Amino acid sequence: MTWFNKQSRLVQIILLLIPGVNWITEILVRWSTYLKKGGTVRLIISIIVTIFGLVFGWIDLVWVLLFKKLLLQ
């Protein structure tokens, strides 16, 4: 999560814009956050992202554009 947040806004948008890359980025960011901080909500989001990562990546793309952070971060 910290690696993703340290990237410039343009790099974040590019990572979430490319379909295969956004799924991998989502999985890495969500599972690393869950492993570091724990929590039921983070676990549920991590599982959802693993299954529906492409759709969730597009939602996060819009969320990053609007609010400068990932959804449910």
C-alpha positions as CSV (number, residue, x, y, z in Angstrom):
1,M,0.0,0.0,0.0
2,T,2.8,2.4,0.9
3,W,4.5,1.7,-2.4
4,F,1.3,2.5,-4.4
5,N,0.7,5.7,-2.4
6,K,4.3,6.9,-3.0
7,Q,3.8,6.7,-6.8
8,S,2.8,9.8,-8.7
9,R,-0.8,10.2,-9.6
10,L,-0.1,9.5,-13.2
11,V,1.7,6.2,-12.4
12,Q,-1.3,5.2,-10.1
13,I,-3.7,5.9,-12.9
14,I,-1.7,4.0,-15.5
15,L,-1.4,1.0,-13.1
16,L,-5.2,1.0,-12.6
17,L,-6.0,1.7,-16.3
18,I,-4.3,-1.4,-17.9
19,P,-6.7,-4.4,-17.4
20,G,-4.2,-7.1,-16.4
21,V,-1.9,-4.8,-14.5
22,N,-4.8,-3.3,-12.5
23,W,-5.8,-6.8,-11.3
24,I,-2.3,-7.7,-10.2
25,T,-1.8,-4.3,-8.6
26,E,-5.1,-4.6,-6.7
27,I,-4.2,-8.1,-5.4
28,L,-0.7,-7.1,-4.3
29,V,-1.9,-3.9,-2.6
30,R,-5.0,-5.4,-0.9
31,W,-3.3,-8.6,0.4
32,S,-0.2,-6.8,1.6
33,T,-2.4,-4.3,3.5
34,Y,-4.4,-7.2,5.0
35,L,-1.2,-9.1,6.0
36,K,0.3,-5.9,7.7
37,K,-2.9,-4.5,9.4
38,G,-5.3,-7.4,9.5
39,G,-9.1,-6.9,9.9
40,T,-12.2,-8.5,8.7
41,V,-13.1,-5.8,6.2
42,R,-9.7,-5.9,4.6
43,L,-9.9,-9.7,4.4
44,I,-13.3,-9.5,2.6
45,I,-12.1,-6.8,0.2
46,S,-8.9,-8.9,-0.5
47,I,-11.0,-11.9,-1.4
48,I,-13.4,-9.8,-3.5
49,V,-10.5,-8.3,-5.4
50,T,-8.9,-11.7,-6.0
51,I,-12.1,-12.9,-7.7
52,F,-13.5,-9.7,-9.3
53,G,-10.2,-7.8,-9.6
54,L,-10.7,-6.3,-13.0
55,V,-14.0,-4.7,-12.1
56,F,-12.8,-3.5,-8.8
57,G,-9.7,-2.1,-10.5
58,W,-11.9,0.1,-12.7
59,I,-13.8,1.3,-9.6
60,D,-10.6,2.1,-7.9
61,L,-9.4,4.0,-10.9
62,V,-12.4,6.4,-10.7
63,W,-11.9,6.5,-6.9
64,V,-8.2,7.5,-7.2
65,L,-9.2,10.2,-9.7
66,L,-11.8,11.7,-7.4
67,F,-10.4,11.2,-3.9
68,K,-6.6,10.5,-4.4
69,K,-6.8,7.1,-2.6
70,L,-8.0,3.6,-3.1
71,L,-11.6,2.6,-2.2
72,L,-11.9,1.3,1.4
73,Q,-8.3,2.0,2.1
